[in-house]
Amino acid sequence: MRLIAGFCTLVCLGGAAWAGWQLAEELRTAPDPLTVATGASQSDVASPPSPVRQPRRWTALFGERQPPSPQTAPPQPAEEPQPPKAAKPPLSSLGYTLKGMVRDGASSWAIVGHPTGDRLLRVGDMLEPNVRVAIIDAQGLWVSRDDGDPELMAFPE
């Protein structure tokens, strides 16, 4: 076992010496960073000219660098046909009645009655969740449910 350990030690020492020699060769042929930084030419420095050696080109281990490809969106799957939505119940089933309207030049308000109490509304106010006041005109109050088409809530006859 000692013989194998000694042999492995000698092999490792030989590899380290060889790597050190390769490093010394690389450093000896590399340009002086001081002359490159100051812009001094080889003739200004009192050293013999050395042959110009191209930097070592390593093979691409993980492939060549590629420019970024344009982003392409995956094709959208065709939307499946949906069954028609259930009909909405009539506005009268919500329990609201139009009691009156007030106009002041450009602004309009509507008074809406409900068993829980009366409310004063203007365009854009929410009557209930998903029920918005769309238009207030001479015919009555137009409300839009779920951002759909406006429906008329007229005065009771």
Buried (B, 14 or more C-beta within 10 A) or exposed (E): EEEEEEEEEEEEEEEEEEEEEEEEEEEEEEEEEEBEEEEEEEEEEEEEEEEEEEEEEEEEEEEEEEEEEEEEEEEEEEEEEEEEEEEEEEBEEBEBBBBEBEEEEEEBBBBBBBEEEEBEBEBEBEBEEEBBBBBBEEEBBBBBBEEEEBBBBEEEE
